[in-house]
Amino acid sequence: MAHLSNQSHHAETPDHEDRIEIGSLTPHFQAHGFPWKQVLGYVASLLLTALAFVLVMNHVLPPTALIAVILVLAVLQAMLQLGVFMHLRESRGSAWQVIVLGLGFFMAAGLIIASVWIMMFKAGVS
Amino acid sequence: MSQAVRRYEETEQHLPIEFADYHESVKITGFWFFLATDLLLFASLFGTFAVMRFDFAQGATPAQLFHYGPLILETLLLLTSSFTCGLAIYQMRRNNQKGMLMWLIVTILLGMGFVGTEVHEFVSYVGMGATWHKSGFLSAFFTLVGTHGAHVTVGILWALTLVVQLVQRGITPRTSRKLFTFALYWHFLDIVWVFIFSFVYLSSMTGGRIA
């Protein structure tokens, strides 16, 4: 597999839109004989889930701390799904999905946190 | 499509088939944009639930409704289906049509098991008088969890159409892109479920503020 230098190669080939642009891929796509990545990802997701359930079932922490811990576990598991199963960083050319999804998560967090924050004042007026 | 479409194995370059055609690969990027907007839909429903979760209006409380049994079953079914969907993509990239179809069908069956368990759970809540107009908590709960369940149901129907296409047309740059976007959708729903079981169910079972 030759490393292509992007720009110069584009100029030479008129049909570059349909050409395979291996040079701009980061990282390279995985191709193993056994789906280790998927199996390990599944085991890790089961462990994170089991941990969340066991912590809550045994009430190992005060409620507020417990909720914080299981939310952290949920975020870890979301990152795992994105990285292992959704191939987040695989793309042809620029990985726009990372930027768009980052913006989506930022707006989602803002939406939820701001809603909870503003409705905390409900107790003061009703 | 036409001669511009090159097969993965013909090019000797390690680009998966779903990215092999430029126009199809753009649709994958476009689907990520859709997922970002779907994320905002779920974020607003999570925000609503976060605000309403203690508004029981003398109706049922999470402690009365939620049980670990169905929750663990639903979670296991969906986590496993996410894994089998990942295996379907893995086999698709290896150009193994049989393996891909087998894991896709397993994914569909697990998804059906999830929806069936959830419908059973909802029916039992309604049987206990916990309908969605009873309280703010129940409205927010049924809207959030129901929207997720509707997404999974749509995903099952989508996957069934893909089974037909993949059997008829085989693994082409176009059908593989369709399966890849379905996989993105399916894993995304698994992520949403992780937040539902953590924030909606488990956080209500921590022993904090019950009615």
HADDOCK unambig.tbl for C-alpha pairs under 7 A between the chains (distance, minus, plus):
assign (segid A and resid 1 and name CA) (segid B and resid 13 and name CA) 6.44 0.50 0.50
assign (segid A and resid 17 and name CA) (segid B and resid 22 and name CA) 6.30 0.50 0.50
assign (segid A and resid 18 and name CA) (segid B and resid 4 and name CA) 5.70 0.50 0.50
assign (segid A and resid 18 and name CA) (segid B and resid 21 and name CA) 6.17 0.50 0.50
assign (segid A and resid 18 and name CA) (segid B and resid 22 and name CA) 5.13 0.50 0.50
assign (segid A and resid 20 and name CA) (segid B and resid 20 and name CA) 6.44 0.50 0.50
assign (segid A and resid 22 and name CA) (segid B and resid 15 and name CA) 7.00 0.50 0.50
assign (segid A and resid 29 and name CA) (segid B and resid 14 and name CA) 6.63 0.50 0.50
assign (segid A and resid 29 and name CA) (segid B and resid 15 and name CA) 6.67 0.50 0.50
assign (segid A and resid 38 and name CA) (segid B and resid 83 and name CA) 6.67 0.50 0.50
assign (segid A and resid 38 and name CA) (segid B and resid 86 and name CA) 6.56 0.50 0.50
assign (segid A and resid 38 and name CA) (segid B and resid 87 and name CA) 6.98 0.50 0.50
assign (segid A and resid 42 and name CA) (segid B and resid 83 and name CA) 5.92 0.50 0.50
assign (segid A and resid 56 and name CA) (segid B and resid 202 and name CA) 6.60 0.50 0.50
assign (segid A and resid 56 and name CA) (segid B and resid 205 and name CA) 6.90 0.50 0.50
assign (segid A and resid 56 and name CA) (segid B and resid 206 and name CA) 5.65 0.50 0.50
assign (segid A and resid 59 and name CA) (segid B and resid 206 and name CA) 6.35 0.50 0.50
assign (segid A and resid 63 and name CA) (segid B and resid 206 and name CA) 5.20 0.50 0.50
assign (segid A and resid 63 and name CA) (segid B and resid 207 and name CA) 6.14 0.50 0.50
assign (segid A and resid 63 and name CA) (segid B and resid 208 and name CA) 5.07 0.50 0.50
assign (segid A and resid 66 and name CA) (segid B and resid 206 and name CA) 6.95 0.50 0.50
assign (segid A and resid 67 and name CA) (segid B and resid 203 and name CA) 5.45 0.50 0.50
assign (segid A and resid 70 and name CA) (segid B and resid 198 and name CA) 6.15 0.50 0.50
assign (segid A and resid 71 and name CA) (segid B and resid 198 and name CA) 6.48 0.50 0.50
assign (segid A and resid 74 and name CA) (segid B and resid 194 and name CA) 5.97 0.50 0.50
assign (segid A and resid 74 and name CA) (segid B and resid 195 and name CA) 6.02 0.50 0.50
assign (segid A and resid 74 and name CA) (segid B and resid 198 and name CA) 6.71 0.50 0.50
assign (segid A and resid 78 and name CA) (segid B and resid 191 and name CA) 5.32 0.50 0.50
assign (segid A and resid 81 and name CA) (segid B and resid 187 and name CA) 6.70 0.50 0.50
assign (segid A and resid 85 and name CA) (segid B and resid 86 and name CA) 5.54 0.50 0.50
assign (segid A and resid 85 and name CA) (segid B and resid 187 and name CA) 6.99 0.50 0.50
assign (segid A and resid 86 and name CA) (segid B and resid 184 and name CA) 5.66 0.50 0.50
assign (segid A and resid 86 and name CA) (segid B and resid 187 and name CA) 6.72 0.50 0.50
assign (segid A and resid 92 and name CA) (segid B and resid 19 and name CA) 6.73 0.50 0.50
assign (segid A and resid 92 and name CA) (segid B and resid 25 and name CA) 6.95 0.50 0.50
assign (segid A and resid 97 and name CA) (segid B and resid 29 and name CA) 6.23 0.50 0.50
assign (segid A and resid 97 and name CA) (segid B and resid 32 and name CA) 5.65 0.50 0.50
assign (segid A and resid 97 and name CA) (segid B and resid 33 and name CA) 6.84 0.50 0.50
assign (segid A and resid 100 and name CA) (segid B and resid 33 and name CA) 6.47 0.50 0.50
assign (segid A and resid 100 and name CA) (segid B and resid 36 and name CA) 6.67 0.50 0.50
assign (segid A and resid 101 and name CA) (segid B and resid 36 and name CA) 5.41 0.50 0.50
assign (segid A and resid 104 and name CA) (segid B and resid 36 and name CA) 5.10 0.50 0.50
assign (segid A and resid 104 and name CA) (segid B and resid 39 and name CA) 6.70 0.50 0.50
assign (segid A and resid 104 and name CA) (segid B and resid 40 and name CA) 6.73 0.50 0.50
assign (segid A and resid 108 and name CA) (segid B and resid 39 and name CA) 6.99 0.50 0.50
assign (segid A and resid 108 and name CA) (segid B and resid 40 and name CA) 5.52 0.50 0.50
assign (segid A and resid 108 and name CA) (segid B and resid 43 and name CA) 5.07 0.50 0.50
assign (segid A and resid 111 and name CA) (segid B and resid 43 and name CA) 6.72 0.50 0.50
assign (segid A and resid 111 and name CA) (segid B and resid 44 and name CA) 6.60 0.50 0.50
assign (segid A and resid 111 and name CA) (segid B and resid 47 and name CA) 6.72 0.50 0.50
assign (segid A and resid 112 and name CA) (segid B and resid 43 and name CA) 6.37 0.50 0.50
assign (segid A and resid 112 and name CA) (segid B and resid 44 and name CA) 6.79 0.50 0.50
assign (segid A and resid 112 and name CA) (segid B and resid 46 and name CA) 6.75 0.50 0.50
assign (segid A and resid 112 and name CA) (segid B and resid 47 and name CA) 4.31 0.50 0.50
assign (segid A and resid 115 and name CA) (segid B and resid 47 and name CA) 5.94 0.50 0.50
assign (segid A and resid 116 and name CA) (segid B and resid 47 and name CA) 6.85 0.50 0.50
assign (segid A and resid 116 and name CA) (segid B and resid 50 and name CA) 6.46 0.50 0.50
assign (segid A and resid 116 and name CA) (segid B and resid 51 and name CA) 5.67 0.50 0.50
assign (segid A and resid 119 and name CA) (segid B and resid 51 and name CA) 6.62 0.50 0.50
